[in-house]
Amino acid sequence: MESLLSQGRLRRRETTRGEIQGLLRVVQRDLKDAAVPGLSADRCFLTAYEGALNLATVPLRCLGFETHGSGHHWTTFEILPLTMGEGLQDLAVYLESCRTKRNIGAYDRSGSISRSEAAELLKEARAFRETVVAWLRDNRPEFLD
């Protein structure tokens, strides 16, 4: 983390309970919206991705950091095993691969994301939400309702 701070990719910033609760409400909305019947696979994926990104942001913010500058999605996923533990390394790698796919779907071309990829990300994001809530309960309960 010190390296990312010195590179300017992270900076210190205190957070509040209200900010964390707001992020969790946005996540809840995104995961609900990603499951709307009839939504394109692209849109489902992009919305579930936003939920996962906000979930990965929660522990970072709880620890008094925020990402800064270009590549902030990459930084958020890269640092996930440092903020929540090495057990999330595989998830961080998966989310980074989703970031690349998200960029193609959001900026380059429609129809590049399959229904099964969208469903997988939504499933992973829902499980990640439970992991983040458990992490909050164990490590930063002052940020929970």
Helices and strands as residue ranges (DSSP letters): H 2-6, E 10-12, H 17-34, H 41-62, E 65-67, H 72-78, H 80-84, G 86-88, H 89-103, I 104-108, H 115-139, G 141-143
